[in-house]
Amino acid sequence: MRVAFVLGTTSGGTGRHVRMLVEGLVRRGHQVAVIGPRSVEEQFSYGRAGARFAEVAVSDRPHPANDLRTALAIGRLTRDADVVHAHGLRAGALAALGKRRRSRLVVTLHNALTAGGFVGLVYGVLERIVARRADHVLVVSPDLGAGMARLGARDVRAAVVPAPGLRPAARTPRQVRDELGAGDRPVLLTVARLAQQKGLETLLDVAAGPWPSGQPLFVVAGDGPLRGELQSRIQAESLPVVLLGNRDDVPDLLGAAVALVMPSRWEGQPLTLREALMSGTPAIASDVGGIPEILGDAGILVPSGDVEALRRAVHALVVPGAAETLAAAAARRGREMPGEDDAVESVLAVYGGQDPKDD
């Protein structure tokens, strides 16, 4: 089978997910191409995984003239593909506009739009294009699936997005705590891009207290456009929050944390949450998107943006001994997570037009 992946600019889970699919399909003898910006090839090395890479600019923002050229280029580059599998709404809409009749078009939606105004209006148009022209739409959360179904999508299915295997921690929790200067304080970890979707202003509101039974240390791993704004507030209010920037030692940080905290406005199937569960770390997370399905009984769900609810959940878990029961549930959930072979076999079933009722 000849499969062409199309994706836009990404530095995170979407790019890693496509790399995993490329490796699995190549191992099974399929011919694979990846079409996208040069930056994704530089970061994820699809060529080294056995794919043929073709550079096409898929920008983050709408630009009619450029988008038309991109759609035509995608059409030319995928004219011999049996399956075109686009990842993300913009890539999906451009692939749909450039689609040749013979190819089966699959679009995986990894994110929901959390902004309004003109951007929201444009993305609403892109959603309709995908819903009407894609043969199959894969979604990372039930709300995305319901939205696509309302717009008339012909076949909507849950995407299988496994977390990569979690490498062992290289340092002990005490070593990590000493590096962070935590002392005896409980450590609460957030791993997130510092962007609007992640709801980090709610985390800072919670960190501001009050903390009658002892103040925890909130540690944030990640970088992004809001770093300066967040750091200014942390300094101005002397908040117990440390912005670590991008880190490659997340397993070590998880080992030192009482819980993972995800105050997001929306998430699909966040890899960080899966990694936390595989490490036996419970989570306090927003009740949005695909989080509830992943978390199960291994943490505490709170309404997105509800500062008091998030603060109560943190208070409940930082009490000595309170997290042990949830940690056992987290480890169990981690063992139940789907693997990479599950993900590859699920897309092959879609590519072949297999009815999900036959699985």
Secondary structure by P-SEA (a helix, b strand, c coil): cbbbbbbcccccaaaaaaaaaaaaaaaabbbbbbbccaaaaaaccccccbbbbbbbbbcccccaaaaaaaaaaaaaaaccccbbbbccaaaaaaaaaaccccbbbbbbbccccccccaaaaaaaaaaaaaaccccbbbbccaaaaaaaaaacccbbbbbbbbccccccccccaaaaaaaaccccbbbbbbbcccccccaaaaaaaaaccccccbbbbbbbcccccaaaaaaaaaaaacccccccccccaaaaaaaaccbbbbbcccccccaaaaaaaaacbbbbccccccccccccccbbbbccccaaaaaaaaaaaaccccaaaaaaaaaaaaaacccaaaaaaaaaaaaaccccccc
